[in-house]
């Protein structure tokens, strides 16, 4: 089933909805979420996306997140995506500044958060192929070595660099 996605105008107002496949095909502006997960030691959870993802397959990422569904509150999407992707629920989320991102593959308004989690991480097998904890310095050193999600680097890279 093709998930319905909220479509935005340049002022971040919802103007309608479209199937996810149409949103991707036409690169329609939408809302997305991103959560940087840290543990109490200050390490960041880094993961690699599966090769079946519809955008940026097999890339590394340091944020859990995804697309806001049609009719869904962005905060509820943050909570949902964090639990779906990494099995993390019931955490206090700290809001980071919102941002916008656009390239030839995706265009969205980002709702960004961070949280602290010391429990187990359970990958959603359809989305996450691998994951590990890294210090902010280790992660920043990998920015130039590994193929990361360009959108996460753009909207959350400065936050991670500020932790080094």
Buried (B, 14 or more C-beta within 10 A) or exposed (E): EEEBBBBBEEEEEBEEBBBBEBBBEEBBBBBBBBBBBBBEEEBBBBBBBBEEBEBBEEBBBBBBBBBBBBEBEBBEBBBBBBBBBBBBEEBEBEEBEEBBBEEEEBBBBBBBBBBBBEEEBEBBEEBBBEBEBBBBEBBBEBBEEEEBBBBBBBBBBEBBEEBE
